[in-house]
Amino acid sequence: MVGQHLLYTDNHPSNPFSCVLASDLYLPKSWDEDRQRCRRAKIPDEVTYRPKWQMALDQVAEAQRNGVRFSWLTFDEEYGGVPMFWFCLDALGQRGIGEARKSFLCWPTLPHYHSSQKAHAARRVDNVCRHSPAFTKQRWRRLTIKDATRGPVVWEVKTARVHLLDTSIGVPQPTDRKYWLIVARHPATQEIKYFVSNASASATLHEMMTVAFARWHVEKWFERAKQEAGFGTFEVRTYRSLIRHWLCSRMVMYFLAAQTQRLRGEKSADYAGAGGGGGQYPGIEDLEPLAALVG
């Protein structure tokens, strides 16, 4: 069983609060095409195959209808590598930043002609970052993303505003608006990451990168949920049992997160591990600033 989850975090540097807002079953095409098998597992007929990026959009839209607002959305390349996902986020008025595969396509500048010829085609982002003057004329900028227990997390970055590939009308063409393309390099390991963002041109690089690397909250939440609340340990035969298990585990994790935040907030600021300024519980009116998607 694979789930599609929407996780909220306030990304506090020392006393973070995180919780899952939505969990839905991802149904593979093979299951969707075998409705008898689905009915034996008590999977409702309305639960059908949808790409994870589409499920994610539905979860974000539902959260918005319930009055929840996020400053940012962050995610991995399974979402960030889908141009239509970005266009739908634009329609929702939701800014985000997510990883993209090196094969993701874009134009660093608008082509002179709309043509299928290779000279005017979109380029892979790894080639854009390696050869385009928009990047080669820049020096690497060193950013401290956050201070971790083992020392500061430092990456080197370059950025440019690019046009994405729009195939919504059948003929591939560049988008009218520009998006951020960020290449990040780890100074020690030389690991390369590519990020795309639909944030405005006035967005600061430090804020975008802080959000991009806040996905570690997702990893920590799932690690703790599996260790402390049995999130990944279950044997169920029906859809309802699975949803109930996820919900019970999420409630346990919410309680633990709320109490951890409260108890740390009661300690003095100089107490080891104290978060300071506790007692704040995210609600519909202040669920901000960050949501992360995981499938």
Buried (B, 14 or more C-beta within 10 A) or exposed (E): EEBBBBBBBBBBEEBBBBBBBBBBBBBEEEBBEEEEEBEEBEBEEEBBBBBBBBBBBBBBBBBBEEEBBBBBBBBBBBBBBBBBBBBBBBEEEBBBBBBBBBEBBBBBEEBEEEEEEEEBEBBBBBEBBBEBEBBEEBEEEEBEBBEEEEEEBEBBBBBBEBBBBBEEEEEBBBBEEBBBBBBBBEEEEEEEBBBBBBBEEEBEBEBBBBBBBBBBBBEEBBEBBEEEBEBEEBEBEEBEBBBEBBEBBBEBBBEBBBEBBBEBBEBEEEEEEBBBEBEBEBEEEEBBBBBBBBB
